[in-house]
Amino acid sequence: MQASSTQPPSATQPAQAETPPAIDIDCNVVELRQYTLRPGQRDVLIELFDRAFVEPQEAVGMAVMGQFRDLDAPDRFVWLRGFASMDSRAQGLTAFYDGPVWRRHRDAANATMIDSDNVLLLRPAWPGAGIPMGGRKRPTGPVRTSLPGVLDVSVFHLHEPASAALLRFCQGPMTQALLRGGAEVLGWYVTENAPNNFPRLPVRQGEHVLVGFAMFAAPAAFETFARSGLWAREVQPALEPWLTGPTQSMRLVATDRSLIHD
């Protein structure tokens, strides 16, 4: 499942009056899924995804945490899927991908995609570090939105599994810099090293990452933080010894039915 478009289209439909109950899954395992789509196909996939793929996945025990457009890559669709455990991941994925909904729509979904294998399997970096999902509710249909917030996703590539020293630095200076820059820090994750127990869907293996999620109120708020140089002065130099190369940074805007949004 993936999508296309540089700027998020403004929704014109009225807000839906009813929302389904909040999901009740403690997401101890998370997939960060980045799809490269055929030109012009991102909104085609998003419409299909938000209409047909959300509730059927949650009905078999998985959490569709968030779906996003990448502001800097018009043919990239990014989404997060959560699971209570690796065992529940295998069970939920089997139920969904062997089920009638995926069979009905898979050809249309796959027709939008060039690559869907860019997937990181993650777990919260420490107890309580995951994105809190309790109490979130998803609209049943498109909603009218004001200027969207920007979810900053940073993927730090590490020489080795995240050490206790790195996680202390993450909890301290890294988080504090984001807060001082006006962000809401949603969560921190590291690589889940368990073997992929649903090999029909590849994941990137043999890598060590630290991934941060921070929400800025608007694109301008993110740009103000970036121009301030706060991260470059106070975080980046101390972070360098742990890194193998450049950090991947994504500016994401939620689709209308994303649980994670501004």
Salt bridges, closest charged atoms under 4 A:
GLU31 OE1 - ARG33 NH1 2.99
GLU31 OE1 - ARG81 NE 2.91
GLU31 OE2 - ARG89 NE 2.92
ASP43 OD1 - ARG69 NH2 2.85
GLU47 OE2 - ARG51 NE 2.70
GLU55 OE2 - ARG257 NH2 2.62
GLU58 OE1 - ARG138 NH1 3.20
ASP70 OD2 - ARG76 NH1 2.57
ASP72 OD1 - ARG251 NH2 2.76
ASP98 OD1 - ARG200 NH2 3.08
GLU207 OE1 - ARG204 NH2 2.80
GLU223 OE2 - ARG251 NH1 3.22
GLU234 OE1 - ARG180 NH1 2.70
